Amino acid sequence: MKRIAAIALILSVSALFAASLNAGEANWPTKPVEFVVPANPGGDTDINLRVFLKYLEKELGQSMVVVNMAGGAGAVGMNNVRQSRSDGYRALFYHSGALIAKIMDFIDYDVVDTFEIAAMPVIDKSNCFASNAKAPFDNMKELVAAAKANPGKISFGTESGSFTHLHILALEDISGAKFNIVDAGTAAEKTTALLGGRIDVIGTQYGLINGYIQKNEFKCVGILSDQKLAGAENVHTFAEDGFNLVFDKFFYIGFPKGTDRAIVQKLNEAAKKVAANPDYIKDCQGNFVNANHFSPEESVNYIKGQDVIYRKYEKALTSGDVKK
């Protein structure tokens, strides 16, 4: 009888504990949620997250904390979240670069298999090539012509294994031009290098260089989009100059694998409301990015589709042909 009573007590306590956990999940979040950005402050990933969280806090009624964790082409931040507790209080906010990190073996796991993808609140169609305002080319046709006339002489600043690294390799592939590809560091470091004349061209996002364009220090020579960029209609798309390349930079939120589905869904529903908020849409437009909403399933399918495109350049990405 004592044994039976002990077993009954254990089952009762277990049931109460499970009920407590379920109640906690249903009320999530009951404390601040940390979002890990695998990049330094001030870049587009950091900026896009902070804009989004300003509105997400209002929807979820809790403070949101940004944790910048750069290094290893995003691997440091991704690994931190991957190894965190799956309780809904630490999430990843990252972008397309995760797919490239896998191709280049910076990570040994697939994003969609490792994280519970909850939402994709931002898509950036402003990926571009920029040069000093005094550069002798004003569009992609002129830039490629200059590169062909001087093979390996025009320097292109990127970060090895980054989204912009993919862009220059794709351009070389489609155009036959050859650039001097240089690892110039983070978004901020690339901008500084271009400003100082140490690099001829950089890959970046329009919103990060708009201030320099307005001051006539930089110019944008091409947009990697299938449409004109609102607010920069004078800039050619790559396709307009004969190079049919389109790369949209997507930003997603992922929880550690095993996070309760109810938490993932609650985050997604809040993100959906944020995406429809006119003030959020306006803030995104001010940064030359697009407010977006995909369900977890739509986000996963989108990421898988992008991975197929990136894999076309796997050999070039892993060749190691990038100078420091």
Summary of the structure (lengths in Angstrom):
residues: 324
radius of gyration: 22.3
end to end distance: 74.4
largest distance: 91.9
contacts: 1088
relative contact order: 0.18
helix: 48%
strand: 19%
